[in-house]
Amino acid sequence: MMFFFKRLEPILEIGEQDLLEMLEIHQQLIRILERGIKE
């Protein structure tokens, strides 16, 4: 389990604002993909 947390450390160093932006982009991509699947 420690290995998993060691892998997460660089992500945590990015910063909360960057993570929120990445999450927003990720959600937009999911919406685009869902739209593509429906059509």
Buried (B, 14 or more C-beta within 10 A) or exposed (E): EEEEEEEEEEEEEEEEEEEEEEEEEEEEEEEEEEEEEEE
